[in-house]
Amino acid sequence: MTTLRICFVGDSLVNGTNDPDFQGWPGRLAQGEVARGHDLSVYNLGIRGDTSAMIAERWQRECEVRLPAIQPCALVFSFGVNDVAFENGTRRVAFEQSLDIARTMMTAAKSWLPTLWVGPPPVELEQTTFVPAPNITYVFSRPNIQALSHAYGDIAVELGVPYFDLYAALDGDPNWLHSFDGFDSVHPNQNGYQLIRQHMQNWHAWRSWFDG
């Protein structure tokens, strides 16, 4: 049996937005390990609308108060979709800035605790418009998410951080496309989060925390 405390750090897709069960993929992933007999404490630190720049400002202090040195602890990061969103014609985080932030953040995380990095998933449409609040409109592009995911993967190799290319795993999967409810083309329903869990639960880097 593995005893582990894990912080899942990221955005609304980590938070599990649109999941009526309020588990998202982190809760479902953890639930599967508990069913295998492992002892987990899970903290979901996903915040809706957060870019990598916003996550970089908060992740360490939020994790430090939840992950005491007296216990085995670990980190899982997933972010990037909000970086590529265009708001009023301006990308929320420029491509090179996204890479610089990710490199700095993942270097710090890896130096502190065992760390896994999950890439951003695709939105439903090639170009998806989402209105999170009155007078705010985000436009997402699948090709931009894919390009960022590939670049993140290169940084992960450079840093030696295990990286799961979620975009590649879900792109073109009809089950992923069917998980969008027709009202929100960015966040899947519970079936989409369950699909992410199914992809990740056998990922060798994740399994090494429990089966090693």
C-alpha positions as CSV (number, residue, x, y, z in Angstrom):
1,M,0.0,0.0,0.0
2,T,1.2,3.5,-0.9
3,T,0.4,6.5,1.4
4,L,0.6,9.7,-0.5
5,R,-0.6,13.3,-0.4
6,I,-1.0,14.9,-3.8
7,C,-1.8,18.4,-5.0
8,F,-3.3,18.7,-8.4
9,V,-2.5,22.2,-9.7
10,G,-4.1,23.9,-12.6
11,D,-7.2,25.5,-14.2
12,S,-10.9,24.7,-14.7
13,L,-10.1,21.4,-16.4
14,V,-8.3,20.3,-13.3
15,N,-11.1,21.7,-11.1
16,G,-13.6,19.5,-13.0
17,T,-15.9,22.3,-14.2
18,N,-19.1,20.9,-15.8
19,D,-18.8,17.6,-13.9
20,P,-22.1,17.1,-12.0
21,D,-20.2,14.8,-9.6
22,F,-17.6,17.5,-8.8
23,Q,-14.7,15.1,-9.1
24,G,-13.1,16.0,-12.4
25,W,-10.3,13.7,-13.5
26,P,-8.2,14.1,-10.4
27,G,-10.9,12.8,-8.1
28,R,-11.7,9.9,-10.4
29,L,-8.0,9.0,-10.7
30,A,-7.5,9.1,-7.0
31,Q,-10.7,7.1,-6.4
32,G,-9.3,4.3,-8.6
33,E,-6.1,4.1,-6.5
34,V,-8.0,4.0,-3.3
35,A,-10.0,1.1,-4.7
36,R,-6.7,-0.6,-5.2
37,G,-5.9,-0.2,-1.5
38,H,-3.8,2.9,-1.5
39,D,-4.1,5.7,1.1
40,L,-4.4,9.0,-0.7
41,S,-5.1,12.6,0.4
42,V,-5.9,14.7,-2.6
43,Y,-6.1,18.5,-2.9
44,N,-7.7,19.9,-6.1
45,L,-6.1,23.3,-6.7
46,G,-7.7,24.0,-10.0
47,I,-9.0,27.5,-10.5
48,R,-11.3,28.5,-13.3
49,G,-9.7,30.9,-15.8
50,D,-6.2,30.6,-14.5
51,T,-3.3,31.0,-16.9
52,S,0.1,29.6,-16.3
53,A,1.2,33.1,-15.1
54,M,-1.6,33.1,-12.5
55,I,-0.8,29.5,-11.4
56,A,2.9,30.4,-11.1
57,E,2.0,33.1,-8.6
58,R,0.2,30.8,-6.2
59,W,1.1,27.2,-6.6
60,Q,3.9,26.9,-4.1
61,R,2.4,28.6,-1.2
62,E,-0.9,26.7,-1.7
63,C,0.9,23.4,-1.9
64,E,3.3,24.0,1.0
65,V,0.5,24.3,3.5
66,R,-1.1,21.1,2.3
67,L,2.0,18.9,1.9
68,P,3.9,18.6,5.2
69,A,7.4,17.2,5.1
70,I,6.5,14.5,7.5
71,Q,4.4,12.7,4.9
72,P,5.2,11.4,1.4
73,C,3.9,14.0,-1.0
74,A,3.7,14.7,-4.8
75,L,2.6,17.2,-7.4
76,V,0.6,16.9,-10.6
77,F,0.3,20.0,-12.9
78,S,-2.0,20.7,-15.8
79,F,-2.4,24.0,-17.5
80,G,-2.2,25.9,-20.8
81,V,-5.6,26.1,-22.4
82,N,-6.2,29.5,-20.9
83,D,-2.9,30.7,-22.1
84,V,-3.9,30.4,-25.7
85,A,-7.3,32.1,-25.3
86,F,-7.6,35.4,-27.2
87,E,-9.5,38.0,-25.2
88,N,-10.5,41.1,-27.2
89,G,-8.0,40.1,-29.9
90,T,-5.0,39.6,-27.5
91,R,-3.6,36.3,-26.5
92,R,-3.8,36.0,-22.7
93,V,-0.2,34.7,-22.4
94,A,2.2,35.0,-25.3
95,F,3.6,31.7,-26.6
96,E,7.2,32.3,-25.5
97,Q,6.1,33.6,-22.1
98,S,4.1,30.5,-21.6
99,L,7.2,28.4,-22.2
100,D,9.3,30.5,-19.9
101,I,6.8,30.3,-17.1
102,A,6.3,26.6,-17.5
103,R,10.1,26.0,-17.5
104,T,10.6,28.0,-14.3
105,M,7.6,26.5,-12.5
106,M,8.3,22.9,-13.4
107,T,12.0,23.3,-12.5
108,A,11.0,24.5,-9.0
109,A,8.4,21.8,-8.6
110,K,10.7,19.0,-9.6
111,S,13.4,20.2,-7.2
112,W,11.0,20.1,-4.3
113,L,8.8,17.0,-4.8
114,P,8.0,14.2,-7.3
115,T,6.2,15.9,-10.1
116,L,4.1,14.9,-13.1
117,W,3.0,17.2,-15.9
118,V,-0.2,16.7,-17.9
119,G,-0.6,18.6,-21.1
120,P,-3.7,20.7,-22.0
121,P,-6.6,18.8,-23.7
122,P,-8.3,19.9,-26.9
123,V,-11.4,22.0,-26.9
124,E,-14.4,20.7,-28.9
125,L,-14.0,22.8,-32.1
126,E,-11.2,24.0,-34.2
127,Q,-12.1,27.5,-33.0
128,T,-14.2,27.7,-29.9
129,T,-15.8,30.8,-28.3
130,F,-16.5,30.8,-24.6
131,V,-18.1,33.6,-22.5
132,P,-17.1,33.1,-18.9
133,A,-18.8,36.3,-17.7
134,P,-20.6,39.3,-19.1
135,N,-18.4,41.4,-21.4
136,I,-15.7,38.8,-21.4
137,T,-15.2,36.5,-24.4
138,Y,-12.4,33.9,-24.9
139,V,-11.6,32.4,-28.3
140,F,-9.7,29.1,-28.2
141,S,-7.9,27.5,-31.1
142,R,-7.2,23.8,-31.3
143,P,-4.0,24.3,-33.3
144,N,-2.7,26.7,-30.7
145,I,-3.3,24.3,-27.9
146,Q,-1.6,21.5,-29.9
147,A,1.4,23.7,-30.5
148,L,1.7,24.6,-26.9
149,S,1.3,21.0,-25.8
150,H,4.2,20.0,-28.2
151,A,6.4,22.7,-26.8
152,Y,5.6,21.7,-23.2
153,G,6.6,18.2,-24.1
154,D,10.0,19.4,-25.3
155,I,10.5,21.3,-22.1
156,A,9.5,18.2,-20.0
157,V,12.1,16.1,-21.8
158,E,14.7,18.9,-21.2
159,L,13.9,19.0,-17.5
160,G,13.4,15.2,-17.0
161,V,9.8,15.7,-15.9
162,P,7.3,13.0,-17.0
163,Y,4.8,14.5,-19.4
164,F,1.5,13.1,-20.5
165,D,0.4,14.4,-23.9
166,L,-3.3,14.7,-23.2
167,Y,-4.0,16.5,-26.5
168,A,-2.6,13.6,-28.5
169,A,-4.5,11.1,-26.4
170,L,-7.9,12.8,-26.9
171,D,-7.6,14.4,-30.4
172,G,-10.0,12.8,-32.8
173,D,-11.5,10.5,-30.1
174,P,-15.3,10.5,-30.7
175,N,-15.9,9.8,-27.0
176,W,-14.2,13.0,-26.1
177,L,-16.2,15.0,-28.6
178,H,-19.4,13.5,-27.4
179,S,-18.6,14.5,-23.8
180,F,-19.2,18.2,-24.6
181,D,-22.8,19.0,-23.7
182,G,-23.4,21.5,-26.6
183,F,-23.5,24.5,-24.3
184,D,-19.8,24.6,-23.2
185,S,-17.2,23.6,-25.8
186,V,-14.3,23.9,-23.4
187,H,-15.2,21.7,-20.4
188,P,-16.5,18.2,-20.9
189,N,-19.1,16.5,-18.8
190,Q,-18.4,13.6,-16.4
191,N,-17.8,11.2,-19.3
192,G,-15.0,13.3,-20.6
193,Y,-13.3,13.5,-17.2
194,Q,-13.7,9.7,-16.8
195,L,-12.1,9.3,-20.2
196,I,-9.1,11.3,-19.0
197,R,-8.9,9.1,-16.0
198,Q,-8.9,6.0,-18.2
199,H,-6.0,7.3,-20.2
200,M,-4.0,8.3,-17.2
201,Q,-4.5,5.5,-14.8
202,N,-2.1,3.2,-16.7
203,W,0.5,5.9,-17.5
204,H,3.8,4.4,-16.4
205,A,4.8,7.6,-14.6
206,W,1.6,7.7,-12.5
207,R,1.8,3.9,-11.9
208,S,5.4,4.2,-10.6
209,W,4.1,6.1,-7.6
210,F,2.0,3.1,-6.6
211,D,3.4,0.0,-8.2
212,G,7.2,0.8,-8.0
